[in-house]
Amino acid sequence: MRYVVTGAAGFIGSQLAGALVEAGHDVVGIDCFTESYDPAEKEENARGLDVRRLDLAEEALDLDGVDGVFHLAAQAGVRSFGDVFPVYVRQNLLVTQRVFDTCARAGVRVVFASSSSVYGEAEAYPTAEDTPPSPISPYGITKLGGEHLARSYALAFGLDAVVLRYFTVYGPRPRPDMFFRRVCEALLVGSTFEIYGSGEQSRSFTYVADAVAATVAAMERGERGSLYNVGGGQEATMLESIAALEGIAGRTLDVHHVGVAKGDVSRTSADVSRIRGALGWEPQTLLGDGLAAMWAWASARVAAG
């Protein structure tokens, strides 16, 4: 099969593209290499992959001979208020509308990466897909907007779309701003780590290889118009996660508490009954094993300079 992966130089996108290539598929990666973090890191992520520089907000996506599109390109992070908001609108709404429009016209299936951020402070835990969304960050609002665009293009133009709501994906090669990477780097250099709020916020942490497997399954077997949670099997608080990493590292982290982050939620917990029943997917990686892989990656990176 021939697939396009948008955001192919990013954390999840690069590992999805690599997994598809290893499975024997022809993969074209698309990334605009924004300055949201060091483009050199993205270049490293994309090494060995066919990743083309393209700004999807302005340039056309060529789907000639393509069997499916994995749309992962986005401006990530819930700290999305203020002056950065137009960037989220451009990258998460305008780009997504243009991708969906192109896919609909070409008759090509698209798997869209949404987020658990659409739930906000959810009504129930674990949270099922039929829970009314109520995002509390501009990021979550733009992700929910992408879901609405998928539905509107399906109704108006027959778009074949499957939507995935990722829950706090972690693992090797994360963005510099991501929680576990910052913890690992602070442990490695012995610096103080600033944590937002009490640290009792809990997350349904999802290992990146598990998220990739769910994403591929959605393309191959997901029902047209379906929506699935993709969440880890273990929920843990931030402080519990730090303690687990301290045990793996054999070091103690100097934690300093700062104010609660705007747009952050107190808990996420994924009900994955739907994707388990429909696609036979469920998370395979225990949090301790995933954190050990994360620590090994971070340690090797620091050792290599």
Secondary structure as UniProt FT lines:
FT   STRAND          2..6
FT   TURN            7..9
FT   HELIX           11..22
FT   TURN            23..24
FT   STRAND          26..31
FT   TURN            35..36
FT   HELIX           39..45
FT   TURN            46..48
FT   STRAND          51..53
FT   TURN            56..58
FT   TURN            64..65
FT   STRAND          68..71
FT   HELIX           82..84
FT   HELIX           85..88
FT   HELIX           89..94
FT   HELIX           95..106
FT   STRAND          109..115
FT   HELIX           116..119
FT   TURN            129..130
FT   HELIX           138..157
FT   STRAND          161..166
FT   STRAND          169..170
FT   TURN            176..177
FT   HELIX           179..189
FT   STRAND          192..196
FT   TURN            197..198
FT   STRAND          202..207
FT   HELIX           208..221
FT   TURN            224..225
FT   STRAND          227..230
FT   STRAND          234..237
FT   HELIX           238..249
FT   STRAND          254..258
FT   TURN            262..263
FT   HELIX           273..279
FT   HELIX           287..303
//
